[in-house]
Amino acid sequence: MEIPTAPLQEYLGSLLGAQAKGSLELRQFSHGQSNPTYYVRFGDHRLVLRKKPPGKLLPSAHAVEREYRVLKALRDTGIPVPKVLALCEDSSVIGTPFYLMEYSPGRIFKDPSLPELEPHQRKEVYRAMNGILCQIHSVGIKAVGLEGYGKHGNYVQRQIQTWGKQYRATETHTIPAMERLFKWFPSHLPASEQLSVVHGDFRLDNLIFHPEKLEVVAVLDWELSTLGDPLCDVAYNCLPYFLPSDCSIVKGLSDSDLNQLAIPTAQDYLQMYCRHRGLPPVDNWNFYMAFSFFRVAAILQGVYKRFLAGQASSATAESAGKLAESMAGLAWDFATKEGFRIFKGLPSSGPAIRKFGTWAGPRLLPKRDYATRSPASHLVLSPEGLPSHVQALHRKLKRFMETHIYPSEQLLRDHQSSPSRWTPHSLVEELKEKAKSEGLWNLFLPLESDPEAKYGAGLTNVEFAHLSELMGTSVYAPEVFNCSAPDTGNMEVLVRYGTDAQKERWLRPLLEGKIRSCFAMTEPQVASSDATNIEASVTKEQGAYVLNGHKWWISGSLDPRCQLCIFMGKTNPEAQRHQQQSMLLVPMDSPGITVTRPLSVFGLEDAPAGHGEMTFENVRVPQENLLLGPGRGFEIAQGRLGPGRIHHCMRLIGLAERALALMKERVTTRVAFGKPLAEQGTIRADLAESRLEIEQARLLVLKAAHLMDTVGNKGAALEIALIKVVAPRVALRVIDRAIQE
């Protein structure tokens, strides 16, 4: 973006006086999207010029005047800011207002992973950045004459309104996540706020470090500064932790090994800030992260609109605008996490009591109103309504199914009925490696269990439900993507309840697909659908636990790759009913474990995983293999089963869809009584009935997933119970019709 040099040179001459001699060198910095910034060399002077972009601008945007004011006020506070020389508000000079400041030589780190530095240096950089932010937030606003620099109080609410208006003013298409956030924010605002100078755009690449030392010599880009809640700055500073390294706007750290890089985690960085400023832990941190990503989405939308109008100041403006939808999706992810936090903190009202009568008069009809419990949010009914990054996953998964899974089914079916069926087919392992290389791996872990997407893909239950339906169209698919039971439930147990040592020993190889596992709860002598009925015993002896019991229908127990069994037994039969049980991590090669036989369903053994009958006779496991604590087994079982129900039910919907597709294919090619079966009235009725039932079942399962995402597993308990009945019933009916046709 060129600016006229002659009037600028004349202005500099009058500003610098006799010292201004020589030619004018002018070069635009590529860094920065909002206010065009230039390096100016005029004689012996090295300056930086910041100007407003041309064209019609939004109110209060690109305020170089405010930037000049705050830099001037902070100059003598110890906060490293460039010295400002002059503010020119006369647009006739170069077309828009601008200001000049001294050039600050040094280093700018644009990649937050700091590849050019050693591990100990990276730690110093983050410590220095954190310290400068604390300095900014500790400055006395009255002492530096900034008491009137911004309004006092309700900063976050006003910011949401401001960015909301700017988003609406530049909106080019509907972004569903933004619409959900507009409804969610008003009821989740912070109860109280601190007041300080806030930078508004505080990030690593807005800092200049000393050329040789890891010290900050200048904080740049104060365009968005004001008075407000300092936690907004901290959250904004943490955005890269949740962005990928190939993000086209700001390189991120979400796919980096922070421990290996010696970079503090987002939580460590927040704790460092709180410690330096003497603040208590921030409970509603997810709210601030949601607000930060919402704000970025609004900014990017503005950049994109300016690009369309030909006013953008950066070559990357087009890609920046297209990221608005992704940023809004991340904002909603954090809003969902905040909803879970609030829900978990609600006081228990005691066990739920449901009364049933024989007369269903109007007064006895159940009243269920989720309006006060569930945030008003968007239920995604089809893959087309998913966030863009999840849609991309769905498309990639569908291509993989069509290219690799469906063509392999007959070979794998033949293997399951062969003498070598109890040995996994090598093709499955080959497909696993392909899936892993394409990023179709460990998609199942719900966002609530894995909020930083440390172990999985960071999907909500609703988002994964749509992927799970697609996987369910083939019985061989879930294992290929490391999304098959019982491993999924066991991995979630370890993520939720496992110690660091337990995660390292068992979770890591499960996530990598190197081993498999089983879950031993069901027993032949009792109705084990009620987990409190189990009779297997767990006794403590000399620093170890001794297990005895008889289990059956233990899925995966015959697989030669099965190395872990999560065992549920009673540690204290005298305790309260739901506190008698405990869960332990049991290596499958422990002495005393016997898999006595595979159990079959309609003659099918489901090799190589199988469903085994097992005995545990005086099996000793170390004390540290206990999960969560004694008497916590029922609690773990309840936490384990919720998401698993969604996975199973959506896979069954996928299976029913596959059966219906095969049914339609057959009835259009099969002729009876002189016309295709598809023209027979009873056949059409069966097709219609199948479509009706599948659609109804899918909606119920998605509703359950949606409630799990918004009010938690406890709030969705009834729907989870309903889908457990509805989904298999519908799948059986559709499959039966397909067989009959």
JOKA-V559088 format. One record per pair of residues at least 6 apart in sequence whose ideal C-beta (glycine too) atoms are under 7 Angstrom apart, sorted by sequence separation. I is the first residue (numbers start at 1). J is the second residue. D is the distance in Angstrom with one decimal. If there is no record, write none. Layout:
i j d
I J D
I J D
This chain:
i j d
75 81 6.1
91 97 6.2
141 147 5.4
209 215 6.6
245 251 5.5
306 312 4.6
380 386 5.5
415 421 6.2
435 441 5.7
450 456 5.1
471 477 4.3
478 484 3.7
509 515 4.6
522 528 4.1
527 533 5.7
528 534 6.1
539 545 7.0
556 562 5.4
670 676 6.7
677 683 5.0
13 20 4.7
40 47 4.2
74 81 5.0
151 158 6.7
209 216 6.0
210 217 5.2
243 250 6.2
245 252 5.8
258 265 5.6
274 281 6.5
357 364 5.3
471 478 5.0
510 517 6.2
521 528 6.0
526 533 4.1
538 545 5.4
539 546 5.0
573 580 5.6
598 605 4.8
670 677 4.8
12 20 5.6
28 36 6.3
29 37 4.7
40 48 6.8
75 83 6.3
89 97 4.6
114 122 4.6
117 125 6.8
141 149 7.0
209 217 6.6
244 252 5.1
264 272 6.5
274 282 6.8
383 391 6.3
386 394 6.5
450 458 6.8
494 502 6.2
526 534 6.5
572 580 5.5
628 636 6.0
668 676 5.8
707 715 5.9
708 716 4.5
29 38 6.8
39 48 6.4
40 49 5.2
53 62 6.1
88 97 6.3
207 216 5.1
208 217 5.3
243 252 2.8
303 312 6.2
494 503 5.7
498 507 6.1
526 535 6.0
538 547 5.7
627 636 6.0
667 676 6.7
707 716 3.7
28 38 5.2
29 39 6.4
52 62 4.6
71 81 5.0
88 98 5.5
208 218 4.1
240 250 5.9
242 252 6.9
244 254 5.4
245 255 5.5
253 263 6.9
307 317 4.0
415 425 4.7
445 455 5.5
471 481 6.4
521 531 6.4
525 535 6.4
570 580 4.9
667 677 3.9
668 678 4.8
27 38 6.5
37 48 6.5
38 49 4.4
71 82 6.6
88 99 6.8
114 125 6.0
167 178 6.6
239 250 6.9
240 251 6.9
243 254 5.9
244 255 5.3
245 256 6.3
306 317 6.7
307 318 5.2
383 394 4.7
445 456 3.1
447 458 5.7
523 534 5.6
536 547 6.9
537 548 5.0
570 581 5.7
571 582 4.3
667 678 4.3
26 38 5.7
27 39 4.7
52 64 5.7
72 84 5.3
87 99 4.4
207 219 5.9
208 220 6.7
240 252 4.6
241 253 5.2
242 254 5.5
270 282 6.5
444 456 6.5
447 459 6.4
471 483 6.2
494 506 6.0
495 507 6.7
523 535 6.1
536 548 6.7
537 549 6.4
569 581 6.9
598 610 4.3
599 611 4.8
704 716 5.4
707 719 5.7
37 50 5.2
51 64 6.5
71 84 4.8
86 99 6.6
206 219 6.6
240 253 5.2
241 254 6.7
304 317 7.0
412 425 6.0
442 455 6.5
443 456 6.5
447 460 5.1
494 507 4.1
521 534 6.5
523 536 6.5
536 549 2.5
568 581 5.8
569 582 6.7
598 611 6.7
599 612 6.9
26 40 5.9
50 64 5.5
86 100 5.2
206 220 4.8
303 317 5.2
307 321 5.7
442 456 4.7
443 457 4.7
446 460 6.7
535 549 6.9
598 612 5.9
599 613 6.0
9 24 4.7
35 50 5.2
36 51 5.5
84 99 6.2
85 100 4.5
206 221 4.6
270 285 6.5
412 427 6.8
442 457 6.7
446 461 5.2
536 551 6.9
568 583 5.2
704 719 3.7
8 24 6.9
25 41 3.9
35 51 6.4
68 84 5.6
85 101 6.3
109 125 6.7
304 320 6.6
411 427 6.5
443 459 6.3
491 507 6.2
567 583 6.8
597 613 5.2
667 683 5.3
703 719 5.8
704 720 5.4
35 52 6.3
36 53 6.0
50 67 6.7
84 101 4.6
85 102 6.9
303 320 4.7
304 321 1.9
566 583 5.8
567 584 5.1
595 612 4.5
596 613 4.8
24 42 5.2
35 53 6.7
83 101 6.3
164 182 6.3
303 321 5.3
304 322 6.8
596 614 6.8
5 24 5.6
68 87 4.3
82 101 4.2
83 102 4.6
408 427 5.9
491 510 5.1
566 585 6.3
567 586 4.8
595 614 5.3
596 615 6.2
700 719 7.0
704 723 5.1
22 42 6.6
82 102 5.2
201 221 5.2
300 320 5.2
301 321 6.5
304 324 6.4
444 464 5.9
490 510 6.8
491 511 6.4
547 567 5.8
549 569 5.7
594 614 6.7
5 26 5.9
22 43 3.6
300 321 5.6
443 464 6.0
564 585 6.3
565 586 4.5
593 614 6.7
594 615 4.8
20 42 5.9
21 43 4.6
65 87 6.4
82 104 5.1
201 223 6.8
547 569 6.0
700 722 6.2
701 723 4.8
20 43 5.8
199 222 6.4
201 224 5.0
300 323 5.3
301 324 4.4
408 431 6.9
487 510 5.9
564 587 6.7
565 588 5.6
593 616 6.0
664 687 6.6
700 723 5.6
65 89 6.7
200 224 2.8
300 324 4.1
443 467 5.7
563 587 6.5
564 588 6.5
592 616 6.1
663 687 6.8
160 185 5.1
200 225 5.0
241 266 4.0
563 588 5.3
592 617 4.6
199 225 5.4
200 226 6.5
523 549 6.9
524 550 6.2
562 588 5.5
592 618 5.1
593 619 5.7
700 726 5.7
701 727 6.1
1 28 6.4
35 62 5.5
198 225 6.4
297 324 4.7
300 327 6.1
404 431 5.7
490 517 4.6
523 550 6.1
592 619 3.9
34 62 6.2
197 225 6.6
198 226 6.0
238 266 4.8
523 551 5.8
524 552 5.0
16 45 6.3
35 64 6.1
198 227 7.0
487 516 5.8
490 519 6.0
522 551 6.3
590 619 5.1
697 726 5.2
12 42 5.1
71 101 6.7
197 227 6.4
198 228 4.5
297 327 3.9
404 434 6.4
487 517 5.4
489 519 6.3
522 552 6.1
660 690 5.0
697 727 5.4
68 99 4.2
202 233 4.9
238 269 6.2
296 327 4.7
297 328 4.2
482 513 5.0
486 517 6.3
520 551 4.4
522 553 4.9
538 569 4.0
590 621 6.5
660 691 7.0
65 97 6.6
67 99 6.9
157 189 5.5
195 227 6.0
198 230 5.9
238 270 7.0
486 518 5.7
537 569 5.6
538 570 6.4
64 97 5.7
156 189 5.9
486 519 4.5
536 569 3.8
537 570 5.8
538 571 4.7
586 619 6.4
697 730 4.3
48 82 6.9
64 98 6.2
156 190 5.9
196 230 4.6
198 232 6.1
199 233 5.5
202 236 6.2
203 237 6.0
293 327 5.1
294 328 6.9
297 331 6.3
520 554 5.1
534 568 6.1
536 570 6.8
660 694 6.7
1 36 5.2
64 99 5.5
194 229 6.0
198 233 5.0
202 237 5.1
400 435 6.5
534 569 6.7
586 621 5.3
193 229 4.2
194 230 5.6
234 270 6.4
339 375 5.8
518 554 5.1
534 570 6.7
694 730 6.4
156 193 6.5
293 330 4.5
294 331 4.3
518 555 6.3
531 568 7.0
547 584 6.9
558 595 5.9
584 621 5.6
657 694 6.3
693 730 4.6
155 193 5.7
293 331 3.6
400 438 6.5
443 481 6.3
518 556 4.2
557 595 5.4
656 694 5.2
234 273 5.4
444 483 4.5
517 556 6.5
518 557 4.3
545 584 5.9
547 586 6.8
586 625 6.9
400 440 5.9
441 481 6.3
442 482 5.3
443 483 5.7
455 495 5.8
516 556 5.7
558 598 5.5
585 625 4.4
693 733 6.4
694 734 6.6
54 95 5.9
290 331 4.8
293 334 6.6
440 481 5.2
441 482 5.5
584 625 5.0
653 694 6.4
693 734 6.6
54 96 6.1
396 438 6.3
584 626 5.5
585 627 6.5
51 94 6.5
152 195 5.9
397 440 5.7
449 492 5.6
516 559 5.1
584 627 6.5
52 96 4.0
290 334 3.8
396 440 6.3
444 488 4.8
518 562 5.5
538 582 5.6
582 626 6.3
583 627 4.4
653 697 6.0
690 734 4.6
51 96 5.1
52 97 5.5
289 334 4.2
290 335 4.3
435 480 5.3
450 495 5.9
516 561 4.4
517 562 6.1
520 565 5.3
532 577 5.3
653 698 5.1
51 97 6.9
435 481 5.1
449 495 5.2
515 561 5.8
516 562 4.7
520 566 6.8
532 578 6.3
538 584 6.7
553 599 6.1
51 98 3.7
445 492 6.3
449 496 5.4
517 564 4.1
518 565 5.1
519 566 5.0
520 567 4.8
521 568 4.5
534 581 6.6
552 599 6.4
690 737 5.8
50 98 6.2
286 334 4.7
290 338 6.4
432 480 5.6
515 563 4.3
517 565 6.9
520 568 6.6
582 630 5.1
653 701 6.4
49 98 5.6
50 99 5.8
431 480 4.5
515 564 6.6
517 566 6.9
559 608 5.3
567 616 6.9
582 631 6.2
445 495 6.4
531 581 6.6
558 608 6.8
559 609 4.5
582 632 6.6
583 633 4.5
49 100 5.6
146 197 6.3
231 282 6.3
238 289 7.0
286 337 4.4
287 338 4.9
428 479 6.5
558 609 6.5
559 610 7.0
580 631 6.7
582 633 4.5
650 701 5.7
686 737 4.7
286 338 3.8
428 480 6.6
558 610 3.4
579 631 4.0
581 633 3.4
649 701 4.6
47 100 5.2
48 101 5.2
235 288 3.7
239 292 5.9
556 609 4.5
557 610 6.7
581 634 5.0
583 636 5.2
47 101 6.8
235 289 5.1
284 338 6.4
555 609 6.4
558 612 5.0
47 102 6.4
48 103 5.3
286 341 6.3
557 612 3.6
646 701 6.5
686 741 6.9
47 103 5.7
79 135 5.3
141 197 6.0
232 288 6.2
235 291 6.9
236 292 4.6
455 511 5.9
555 611 5.2
575 631 5.7
578 634 4.6
46 103 4.0
78 135 6.7
79 136 5.9
231 288 5.1
235 292 4.4
239 296 6.8
554 611 6.6
557 614 5.9
139 197 5.5
329 387 3.8
506 564 5.3
553 611 5.1
554 612 4.9
572 630 6.9
646 704 6.4
683 741 6.5
137 196 4.3
232 291 6.6
571 630 4.8
572 631 6.2
646 705 5.0
79 139 6.6
137 197 7.0
232 292 6.9
329 389 6.6
554 614 5.4
571 631 6.4
136 197 5.8
552 613 4.2
77 139 5.3
325 387 7.0
326 388 6.1
136 199 5.9
325 388 5.2
326 389 5.9
551 614 4.7
39 103 6.8
412 476 5.2
677 741 6.6
74 139 6.9
409 474 6.1
550 615 5.5
568 633 5.2
642 708 6.3
77 144 6.0
409 476 6.2
549 616 4.9
248 316 6.3
406 474 6.4
408 476 7.0
548 616 5.8
133 202 5.9
390 459 6.5
401 470 6.5
405 474 5.0
442 511 5.7
486 555 5.3
547 616 4.7
548 617 6.2
568 637 6.6
15 85 6.9
74 144 6.4
397 467 5.8
485 555 6.6
486 556 5.4
548 618 6.4
15 86 5.5
73 144 4.6
248 319 4.5
249 320 5.2
405 476 6.3
642 713 3.9
73 145 5.6
394 466 6.2
398 470 6.1
401 473 6.8
405 477 5.0
546 618 5.7
547 619 4.2
73 146 5.3
155 228 3.4
156 229 5.7
390 463 4.8
394 467 6.1
397 470 5.6
401 474 6.7
493 566 6.4
546 619 7.0
155 229 4.7
249 323 5.8
393 467 6.5
546 620 5.6
547 621 6.8
639 713 7.0
649 723 4.6
653 727 6.4
656 730 6.0
660 734 5.8
663 737 6.6
667 741 5.7
129 204 6.1
152 227 6.6
248 323 6.9
405 480 6.6
645 720 5.0
652 727 4.4
656 731 4.5
659 734 5.2
663 738 4.1
666 741 5.8
70 146 6.9
150 226 3.7
156 232 6.8
394 470 6.8
401 477 6.3
490 566 5.5
544 620 4.9
545 621 5.4
652 728 5.8
655 731 5.5
659 735 4.7
662 738 5.9
11 88 6.6
149 226 6.3
150 227 3.4
386 463 6.0
544 621 6.5
129 207 6.2
149 227 5.3
150 228 6.3
544 622 5.9
545 623 6.5
642 720 5.8
645 723 6.2
649 727 3.7
656 734 4.3
660 738 7.0
663 741 5.3
70 149 6.8
506 585 6.1
544 623 6.0
645 724 5.6
652 731 4.2
656 735 7.0
659 738 4.3
386 466 6.3
536 616 6.8
543 623 5.3
432 513 5.5
545 626 6.7
11 93 5.3
380 462 5.4
383 466 5.0
502 585 6.2
132 216 4.9
8 93 6.7
7 93 5.1
8 94 5.5
128 214 5.9
141 227 6.3
7 94 6.3
128 215 6.3
132 219 6.3
128 216 5.5
242 330 6.1
125 214 5.6
4 94 5.8
124 214 4.4
3 94 4.5
3 95 6.6
112 204 5.5
121 214 6.0
137 230 4.0
190 284 6.2
520 614 6.3
109 204 5.5
110 205 4.8
109 205 6.6
137 233 7.0
108 205 5.8
190 287 6.8
188 287 5.8
108 208 5.8
109 209 6.9
133 233 6.2
107 208 7.0
133 234 6.8
106 208 4.1
107 209 4.6
532 634 6.5
106 209 5.4
531 634 5.6
104 208 5.0
106 210 5.7
107 211 6.2
133 237 6.4
106 211 5.3
105 211 6.4
531 637 5.0
58 166 5.6
340 448 5.0
337 447 6.8
58 169 6.0
106 217 5.1
336 447 6.3
337 448 7.0
106 218 7.0
104 217 5.9
181 294 5.3
104 218 3.9
333 447 5.9
337 451 5.0
521 637 6.8
178 297 6.3
501 624 6.7
336 460 6.2
333 458 6.8
112 240 4.4
498 627 6.8
171 301 6.6
497 627 5.3
160 291 6.8
163 294 6.8
167 298 4.0
170 301 5.0
497 628 4.5
113 245 6.7
163 295 5.1
166 298 5.5
170 302 4.6
172 304 6.7
172 305 6.2
167 301 5.5
493 627 6.9
156 291 6.4
163 298 4.1
170 305 3.7
80 216 5.4
82 218 5.3
166 302 5.9
422 558 6.4
80 217 5.3
81 218 6.4
126 263 6.1
423 560 6.8
424 561 6.6
80 218 5.3
81 219 5.6
126 264 5.6
80 219 6.1
112 251 6.1
122 261 5.9
123 262 5.0
130 269 6.4
134 273 6.4
138 277 6.9
497 636 5.7
79 219 6.7
111 251 4.9
112 252 7.0
113 253 6.1
122 262 5.2
133 273 6.7
137 277 6.7
110 251 6.9
112 253 5.5
122 263 5.3
119 261 6.6
120 262 6.5
130 272 5.1
134 276 4.5
113 256 5.3
119 262 3.5
126 269 6.6
130 273 5.6
134 277 5.4
493 636 6.0
496 639 6.0
131 276 6.7
130 276 6.7
181 328 6.9
493 640 5.2
113 261 6.0
492 640 6.4
175 324 6.5
175 325 5.1
178 328 4.7
181 331 5.7
188 338 6.4
71 222 6.0
177 328 3.8
181 332 6.1
184 335 5.2
489 640 4.9
492 643 6.4
70 222 5.0
177 329 5.0
180 332 5.6
175 328 5.0
177 331 6.5
181 335 6.3
67 222 4.6
70 225 4.9
177 332 4.2
489 644 4.7
67 223 5.0
488 644 6.5
64 223 7.0
66 225 6.7
485 644 6.3
488 647 6.2
63 223 6.2
62 223 6.7
485 647 7.0
485 648 7.0
478 651 6.8
31 205 6.9
472 650 6.3
468 647 5.1
472 651 2.9
471 651 6.2
472 652 6.3
465 646 5.6
469 650 4.4
472 653 6.6
473 654 4.4
461 643 6.2
468 650 3.9
469 651 7.0
472 654 2.8
473 655 6.7
468 651 5.6
471 654 6.6
472 655 5.1
424 608 5.0
469 653 5.0
470 654 6.0
473 657 6.4
422 607 5.3
423 608 6.2
461 646 5.5
465 650 4.6
469 654 4.1
473 658 4.4
421 607 3.7
422 608 5.0
421 608 6.2
35 223 5.8
32 221 6.9
34 223 6.2
184 375 5.0
416 607 5.3
183 376 4.5
184 377 7.0
180 377 4.6
446 643 5.2
180 378 5.3
179 378 7.0
254 453 6.7
176 378 5.0
444 647 6.4
176 385 6.8
177 387 6.5
465 701 6.5
465 702 6.0
462 702 6.3
465 705 4.6
462 705 4.5
58 302 7.0
461 705 4.0
462 706 5.4
461 708 4.7
462 709 5.7
461 709 5.1
460 709 4.7
55 309 6.7
55 311 4.2
54 311 6.5
53 311 5.9
53 313 5.2
33 303 5.5
36 313 4.6
33 313 6.6
33 314 4.8
32 314 7.0
33 317 6.6
33 320 6.2
1 313 5.6
381 702 6.6
379 702 6.3
379 703 7.0
379 706 4.8
374 707 6.5
377 710 6.0
375 710 5.4
374 710 4.3
374 711 5.0
373 711 4.9
370 711 7.0
373 715 6.1
343 711 5.9
344 712 6.9
343 712 4.5
339 710 5.9
340 712 5.9
343 715 6.9
336 709 5.7
